[in-house]
Amino acid sequence: MTTIFKDGAFVEEDWVRADPETGAALDGDALVPLSMFLVEPETYLARGGRTAVLIEAGDDSADVLPFLDRLALVAVDFPSFADGRGFSAARILREQAGYKGDIRATGKYILDQVPLAMRCGVSSFEISKPEVLKALKAGEWPEVTKYLQPVGTVEEIPEGTRPWARRSLRDIPVAAE
């Protein structure tokens, strides 16, 4: 079982990760690396259980676009907290492809990256780091209200005279009526 953080709550899920040895011969819900999935996509999609694809660093997220409506979710790997390719993959899926399903972050992200990943379209998190799990269970939330890069998934306005500086609409005080 794996702990998943979604919509402010924790759930346990049991996805089996496909590897070259198991191939498509998996029972239950399977998380398949994109490189394996693309070799025989119909075989993975036709088996019993739900199928999800894992986009790893270096994969072209556009390769999964023809199959999005048939996948249970798309997982995006963060191989290290210093590797930002997971943010880009999530933005491509959410903003350019218009994917409405679950985009799940996996890997070695840190707590500070959770709200930023959500800004890029990530909707759930597979938690592998105990410190991230502990902080989220304690209610810690490193909210960021000023940004240096606009995204299409969050309502925001320019900050000051620099067009690239943004701030969240939640950061604006509302006048009393």
C-alpha positions, 0 to 999 in steps of 0.5 A: 500500500502506498500513501496518497495525498489528494484533496487535503486527505490521505488515502492508501492505494495499491498500484503495482509497478510494471517492470520489464520482467512482469510486462503486461502480466499484472493483476489489479491496477498497474502503473506502467513506465511510458517507455514500456507502455508505448511498446504495446499500449493496447495490451496494457489497456485491455488487461483486467484492472486500471492502467496508469502511465508513469512519465519519467524524467526525459520522457516526452509527455506528448507521447501519452496524449492519444491514450489520456482518455483511457488511463486511470491517471498519469504519474509524473516522476520527480527523480530529485528535488532539483529536477524540474522536468516533472513540473513541465510534464504536468503543465503540458498535460494540464494546460496544453493537452487539457487533461482533466484527470488525476496527475500524480507526483511521484519520487523525491520531491520535497514539501516546499514543492507540493504547492508549486506542483499543484500550481502546475496541475498536479492533483495528487501526491504519492508520498515516499519521504517520511518527512513530507508525510509527517509535515502534511499530517501536521498541517504544515503548508508552505503556501507561496503567494508570489510567483515568477512564472505565470501558469494557466491553472491558477487565477493570478494577477501581475505583481508590480510593473514586471509582467513576469512577476505574479501574485495569487488572487488569494493574496489580495485583501477584500474590502468590507461592504 
